[in-house]
Amino acid sequence: TIMNFAYEPQELQVAPGTKVTWTNKDSATHTVQDLSELNRPISPDLLESYSFSITYEKPGSYAYNCGRHPFMTGTVKVA
């Protein structure tokens, strides 16, 4: 969830093959920008109630932020 200019939870642990979906609950527009070696493209602008997903296939730690608000950060840990 994206709410109050933050990703909740900020750190998420999942198993390989898990599809992670972010849903914007803010009235402000946000994005999800992968900062890891995955080199995934940035999400489109996520208006309120819009969602974006990435499937994490390999174990590792994957950092991301909001391209519009770089102070918003999060990590997906796959193990």
Stockholm file with secondary structure:
# STOCKHOLM 1.0

chainA/1-79         TIMNFAYEPQELQVAPGTKVTWTNKDSATHTVQDLSELNRPISPDLLESYSFSITYEKPGSYAYNCGRHPFMTGTVKVA
#=GR chainA/1-79 SS CBCSSSBSSSEEEECTTEEEEEEBCSSSCBCCEECSTTCCCCCCCBCTTCEEEEEECSSEEEEEECSSCTTCEEEEEEC
#=GC SS_cons        CBCSSSBSSSEEEECTTEEEEEEBCSSSCBCCEECSTTCCCCCCCBCTTCEEEEEECSSEEEEEECSSCTTCEEEEEEC
//
